[in-house]
Amino acid sequence: MIKPNGWLKFLITALSCITLLVNSKEVFAAPIELSLNDSINLALKNNSNIKMAEVDKENFVLVAAEAKAKFGPSLTYTHSDIRTGIPAFTLEKYFAGTAYADAAFGGTYTFFGDTLSVSIPLYTGGELEGRRDQADNNLNIADLEVKKIKQQLRFDTLTAYFNVLKAGALLQVNQETLDNLTSHLDSVQIQFDAGTVSQSDVLSSEVEVANARQEWIEAKNDYDLALVSLKDVTGLSPSSEIRVKDELDYQKYPFSLEECLKYAQDDRPDISQMQMKVEFCRTGVKVAKSDRLPRINFIGSNNWNDDKFPGLKQDYWMVGLTASINVFDSGLTKARIKEAENSVDKVLEQVRQTKTAAGVEVSRAYLSLKAAEARIETSKVAVAKAQEAFRINEIQYREGVNTNLAVIDSQLAVAKAKNNYHQALYDYNCSKAKLDKSIGID
């Protein structure tokens, strides 16, 4: 049984444990493991630009529906309540000598009327058809805009993910360098204690260890910053803990430069968008020219009116066709046609500019890819040779037939070769991602 003063201690201990568990919930939470595909899917799911582009696309769907709806009939109901005052007068002037000569008219009257009317456009000179085609073009352009944003986001995610992989690999290289130099310092210290080397060897090794530790700190910061960028592009919380699962590797690119250039001309969203804008502007010329052609509409109505609400006592109907044509508008239609034709010329130039820029972008990305590809094999060979040189120099130093400087230099050469190798892998994968984007690959 707990004593009275023991209850207080028990409650304090229990509350402390609960508080510790609550505050350490995230500490004990497992980190989020992300593959490359996981990162891309998260980015596509959480990105605000894609969501806004999807909303814009939905709006263009509605605009296209509006354009199609204008081909159908429109039905209008109108109700009117009218009270009017008419000056008093007689018909004696017109009906002298008849029973109507003394009839008096005028005074205050009340009318209630109801009208149900229908109108159907039969021919508009191609205006409605043009507006419909322009609305469909805008919808296709909006759809390509979503695709373009997704491709850009995919590239940004790939770059951020590759940056984490590179930063992690360079951090590991710096850790290995620090470990090797620390181990070498221990060896130098043992030999100094034995009197086989001078104190300058110890001091030099200590300086190199300190420098290596400084570079490790910078590499660790670069790695942390890369993780922050990846969390940002994928839409994860900055406080979340993530861990990447993939590694930088080399996979040969399957297309030649000529194939990439052709693919870009056929499938890049921005080129397709510009081509659709050409069709939009050409349709705009047809719409402008429609003002010179007649308009024909079918109309029909049924009317009810009475002097008592709701005005449904008397009724009559009417159907007919109306035709109108613009005879003279002071040059307004001519100016609109010329403006539309100028828009076509401008967009055609923009298409040429876009295609040229696409070709340049593809060529640069492809050349960067090939250069990085060549560096991968070269740096891979250099790593193997540098490691072997370090091993030999370390053994020779311990045997007293080599210098401390040679060991330190060979270790730094290993680090540089590995850094070059990982940088080449990073550049290759980033160039590959950029090339995919530049030719329009999803």
C-alpha positions in Angstrom: 0.0 0.0 0.0 1.3 3.5 -1.0 1.6 6.0 1.8 -0.1 9.4 1.5 3.1 11.2 0.9 4.0 8.5 -1.5 1.0 9.2 -3.7 2.4 12.6 -4.6 5.7 11.1 -5.7 3.8 8.4 -7.7 1.7 11.0 -9.5 4.8 13.2 -10.3 6.6 10.1 -11.6 3.7 9.0 -13.7 3.2 12.5 -15.2 6.8 12.8 -16.0 6.7 9.4 -17.8 3.7 10.5 -19.8 5.3 13.8 -20.7 8.5 12.1 -21.8 6.5 9.7 -24.0 4.5 12.5 -25.6 7.6 14.7 -26.3 9.6 11.8 -27.6 7.0 10.5 -29.9 8.8 11.8 -33.0 12.1 10.8 -31.6 11.1 7.2 -31.6 9.2 7.4 -34.9 10.8 5.5 -37.7 12.3 7.7 -40.5 10.5 7.8 -43.8 12.3 5.7 -46.3 12.1 7.1 -49.8 13.0 5.6 -53.1 13.3 7.7 -56.2 9.8 6.7 -57.4 8.4 7.4 -53.9 9.8 10.9 -54.0 8.4 11.6 -57.4 4.9 10.3 -56.4 5.0 12.4 -53.2 5.9 15.5 -55.2 3.2 15.0 -57.7 0.7 14.5 -54.9 1.6 17.5 -52.8 2.7 20.1 -55.3 0.5 23.3 -55.3 1.4 24.3 -58.9 -0.1 21.0 -60.2 -3.2 21.5 -58.2 -3.7 25.1 -59.5 -3.0 23.9 -63.1 -5.7 21.2 -62.7 -8.1 23.9 -61.5 -7.3 26.0 -64.6 -7.8 22.9 -66.8 -11.2 22.3 -65.2 -12.2 25.9 -65.9 -11.3 25.4 -69.6 -13.5 22.3 -69.6 -16.4 24.5 -68.4 -15.5 27.2 -71.1 -15.6 24.5 -73.8 -19.0 23.3 -72.5 -20.3 26.9 -72.7 -19.1 27.2 -76.3 -20.9 24.0 -77.2 -24.1 25.0 -75.4 -24.5 28.1 -77.6 -25.4 25.8 -80.5 -28.6 24.7 -78.7 -31.9 26.5 -78.1 -32.3 29.1 -75.4 -35.7 29.3 -73.6 -36.7 32.5 -71.8 -39.6 33.2 -69.5 -40.6 36.9 -68.8 -43.3 38.2 -66.5 -44.2 41.9 -66.4 -46.5 43.9 -64.2 -47.3 47.3 -65.7 -49.5 50.2 -64.5 -49.9 53.2 -66.9 -51.8 56.4 -67.2 -53.3 57.4 -70.7 -54.7 60.9 -71.3 -58.5 60.9 -71.8 -59.8 61.2 -75.4 -62.8 60.3 -77.6 -63.2 58.9 -81.1 -65.8 61.5 -82.2 -63.3 62.8 -84.8 -63.1 59.4 -86.4 -66.5 57.9 -85.7 -68.9 60.9 -85.9 -72.5 59.8 -86.2 -71.8 56.3 -85.0 -72.3 54.5 -81.8 -68.6 55.0 -81.0 -68.6 58.7 -81.4 -69.1 59.3 -77.7 -66.9 56.5 -76.5 -64.3 57.7 -74.0 -60.9 56.3 -73.5 -57.9 57.0 -71.3 -57.3 56.8 -67.6 -55.2 54.4 -65.5 -54.7 50.8 -66.6 -53.0 47.8 -65.2 -51.5 45.0 -67.4 -50.1 41.7 -66.4 -48.1 39.8 -69.1 -46.2 36.5 -69.5 -43.9 35.6 -72.4 -42.2 32.3 -73.1 -39.8 32.6 -76.0 -37.3 30.3 -77.7 -34.4 31.1 -80.0 -32.1 28.8 -82.0 -29.1 30.0 -84.0 -29.2 28.4 -87.5 -26.2 30.1 -89.1 -23.7 32.5 -87.6 -21.1 32.7 -90.4 -18.9 30.3 -88.6 -18.6 32.3 -85.4 -20.0 29.7 -83.0 -18.0 27.0 -84.7 -14.8 29.1 -84.3 -15.5 29.9 -80.7 -16.0 26.2 -80.0 -12.8 25.2 -81.7 -10.9 27.9 -79.8 -12.3 26.6 -76.5 -11.2 23.1 -77.4 -7.7 24.4 -78.3 -7.5 26.2 -74.9 -8.5 23.0 -73.1 -5.8 21.0 -74.9 -3.2 23.8 -74.1 -4.3 23.6 -70.4 -3.9 19.9 -70.5 -0.3 20.2 -71.9 0.4 22.9 -69.2 -0.4 20.3 -66.5 1.9 17.8 -68.3 4.7 20.5 -68.6 4.5 21.3 -64.9 4.6 17.6 -64.0 7.7 17.2 -66.1 9.4 20.1 -64.5 8.5 18.8 -61.0 9.8 15.4 -61.9 13.1 17.0 -63.0 13.3 19.1 -59.8 12.6 16.0 -57.7 15.2 13.9 -59.5 17.8 16.7 -59.1 17.0 17.0 -55.3 17.1 13.3 -54.8 20.4 12.9 -56.7 21.8 15.8 -54.7 21.0 13.9 -51.5 22.7 10.8 -52.9 25.8 12.8 -53.9 26.0 14.6 -50.6 25.7 11.3 -48.8 28.4 9.7 -50.9 30.7 12.7 -50.4 30.0 12.6 -46.6 31.0 9.0 -46.6 34.2 9.8 -48.5 35.0 12.5 -45.9 34.3 10.0 -43.1 36.6 7.5 -44.6 39.3 10.1 -45.1 39.0 11.2 -41.5 39.1 7.6 -40.3 42.2 6.8 -42.4 44.1 10.0 -41.3 43.2 9.3 -37.7 44.4 5.8 -38.0 47.6 7.0 -39.7 48.1 9.6 -36.9 47.9 6.8 -34.3 50.6 4.9 -36.3 52.8 8.0 -36.5 52.4 8.6 -32.7 53.4 5.0 -32.0 56.5 5.4 -34.2 57.3 8.8 -32.6 57.1 7.3 -29.1 59.5 4.6 -30.4 61.8 7.4 -31.6 61.7 6.3 -35.3 60.1 9.5 -36.6 60.3 13.1 -35.8 57.7 15.3 -34.1 57.1 17.2 -37.4 55.4 14.0 -38.7 53.1 14.0 -35.7 52.2 17.7 -36.1 51.6 17.3 -39.8 49.3 14.4 -39.3 47.4 16.2 -36.6 46.9 19.2 -38.9 45.6 16.9 -41.6 43.2 15.2 -39.2 41.9 18.6 -38.1 41.4 19.6 -41.7 39.7 16.4 -42.5 37.3 16.9 -39.5 36.6 20.4 -40.8 35.7 19.1 -44.3 33.5 16.4 -42.7 31.5 19.0 -40.9 31.0 20.9 -44.1 30.0 17.7 -45.9 27.5 16.9 -43.1 26.0 20.3 -43.5 25.7 19.9 -47.3 24.0 16.6 -46.7 21.5 18.1 -44.2 20.8 20.9 -46.6 20.2 18.4 -49.4 17.6 16.6 -47.3 15.8 19.9 -46.6 15.6 20.6 -50.3 14.2 17.1 -51.0 11.6 17.4 -48.2 10.6 20.8 -49.7 10.1 19.5 -53.2 8.2 16.4 -52.1 6.0 18.4 -49.7 7.1 16.8 -46.5 7.4 18.6 -43.2 10.8 20.2 -42.6 10.8 18.4 -39.2 10.2 14.9 -40.7 13.1 12.5 -40.8 13.7 10.9 -44.1 16.2 8.3 -45.5 16.9 7.7 -49.2 17.1 4.1 -50.3 18.6 4.3 -53.8 22.2 5.0 -54.9 23.7 6.9 -57.8 24.4 4.4 -60.6 25.2 4.4 -64.3 22.7 3.2 -66.9 23.5 3.8 -70.5 21.2 6.2 -72.3 19.3 4.4 -75.1 18.9 7.3 -77.6 21.2 9.0 -80.0 21.3 12.8 -80.4 19.3 12.7 -83.6 16.6 10.6 -82.0 16.4 13.0 -79.0 16.1 16.0 -81.3 13.3 14.3 -83.3 11.5 13.2 -80.1 11.6 16.7 -78.8 10.1 18.2 -81.9 7.2 15.7 -81.7 6.5 15.5 -78.0 7.7 18.5 -76.0 4.6 20.1 -74.4 5.7 23.7 -75.0 6.1 23.0 -78.8 2.7 21.3 -78.9 1.2 24.2 -77.0 2.6 26.7 -79.5 1.3 24.7 -82.4 -2.1 24.7 -80.9 -1.9 28.5 -80.4 -1.3 28.8 -84.1 -4.6 26.9 -84.7 -6.3 29.1 -82.1 -5.2 32.2 -83.9 -6.1 30.9 -87.4 -9.6 30.1 -86.0 -9.6 33.7 -84.7 -9.3 34.9 -88.3 -12.3 32.9 -89.3 -14.3 34.3 -86.3 -13.3 37.8 -87.3 -14.4 37.2 -90.9 -17.8 35.8 -89.8 -18.9 39.4 -89.1 -19.2 39.8 -92.9 -21.6 36.9 -93.2 -25.3 36.8 -92.4 -26.8 35.7 -89.1 -30.0 33.5 -89.2 -32.0 32.6 -86.1 -35.2 30.8 -85.5 -37.5 32.5 -82.9 -40.7 31.5 -81.4 -42.8 32.8 -78.5 -46.1 32.5 -76.7 -47.6 35.5 -74.9 -50.3 35.8 -72.2 -51.8 39.0 -70.9 -54.6 40.2 -68.7 -55.6 43.1 -66.5 -55.7 40.7 -63.6 -52.7 38.9 -62.0 -51.0 36.7 -63.1 -52.0 37.7 -66.7 -52.9 34.4 -68.2 -56.3 35.1 -69.7 -55.5 35.9 -73.3 -52.7 34.3 -75.3 -51.2 34.3 -78.7 -48.1 32.7 -80.3 -45.6 33.6 -82.9 -42.8 31.8 -84.9 -40.4 33.2 -87.4 -36.9 33.5 -88.9 -34.6 36.5 -88.5 -31.7 37.3 -90.7 -29.2 40.1 -90.3 -26.0 41.1 -92.0 -23.4 43.7 -91.2 -23.6 46.2 -94.1 -21.2 48.9 -92.8 -19.3 49.2 -89.5 -16.7 51.9 -90.3 -13.9 49.4 -90.9 -14.3 47.6 -87.6 -14.5 44.1 -89.1 -11.5 44.8 -91.4 -9.4 45.9 -88.5 -10.3 42.8 -86.4 -9.4 40.5 -89.3 -6.0 42.2 -89.8 -5.4 42.0 -86.0 -6.2 38.2 -86.1 -3.9 37.6 -89.1 -1.0 39.5 -87.3 -1.5 37.2 -84.3 -1.0 34.2 -86.6 2.2 35.6 -87.9 3.5 36.3 -84.4 2.7 32.9 -83.1 4.4 31.2 -86.1 7.6 33.1 -85.1 7.2 31.9 -81.6 6.9 28.3 -82.8 10.2 28.7 -84.7 11.8 30.2 -81.6 10.5 27.4 -79.3 11.7 24.7 -81.7 15.2 26.3 -82.0 15.5 26.7 -78.2 14.4 23.1 -77.7 17.1 21.9 -80.1 19.8 23.9 -78.2 18.6 22.6 -74.8 18.5 19.0 -76.0 22.0 19.3 -77.6 23.5 20.8 -74.5 22.0 18.2 -72.2 23.1 15.3 -74.5 26.7 16.7 -74.7 26.8 17.1 -70.9 25.6 13.5 -70.6 28.3 12.2 -72.8 31.0 14.2 -71.0 29.9 12.9 -67.6 29.7 9.4 -69.0 33.4 9.5 -70.1 34.4 10.9 -66.7 32.7 8.1 -64.9 35.0 5.4 -66.3 38.1 7.6 -66.0 37.4 8.5 -62.4 36.5 4.9 -61.5 39.9 3.7 -62.7 41.6 6.6 -60.8 39.9 5.5 -57.5 41.3 2.0 -57.8 44.8 3.3 -58.6 44.7 5.9 -55.8 43.6 3.3 -53.2 46.4 1.0 -54.2 49.0 3.9 -54.0 47.8 4.8 -50.5 48.0 1.2 -49.4 51.6 0.9 -50.7 52.7 4.2 -49.2 51.2 3.4 -45.8 53.0 0.0 -45.7 56.3 1.6 -46.8 56.0 4.3 -44.1 55.5 1.8 -41.4 58.6 0.0 -42.7 60.5 3.3 -42.5 61.2 3.6 -46.3 58.7 6.3 -47.1 57.7 9.8 -45.9 54.7 11.0 -43.9 54.0 13.5 -46.6 53.7 10.8 -49.3 51.1 8.9 -47.1 49.1 12.1 -46.6 49.2 13.1 -50.2 48.2 9.6 -51.3 45.2 9.7 -48.9 44.1 13.1 -50.2 44.4 11.7 -53.8 42.1 8.8 -52.8 39.5 11.3 -51.5 39.8 13.5 -54.6 39.4 10.5 -56.9 36.3 9.3 -55.1 34.8 12.8 -55.1 35.4 13.0 -58.8 33.8 9.7 -59.3 30.6 10.6 -57.3 30.5 14.0 -59.0 30.6 12.3 -62.4 27.8 10.0 -61.4 25.8 12.9 -60.2 26.4 15.0 -63.3 25.5 12.0 -65.5 22.2 11.3 -63.8 21.3 15.0 -63.6 22.1 15.4 -67.3 20.0 12.3 -68.1 17.1 13.7 -66.1 17.5 17.1 -67.9 17.7 15.3 -71.3 14.5 13.4 -70.5 12.7 16.7 -69.7 14.1 18.5 -72.7 12.7 15.9 -75.1 9.4 15.6 -73.3 9.6 12.2 -71.7 7.2 11.6 -68.8 
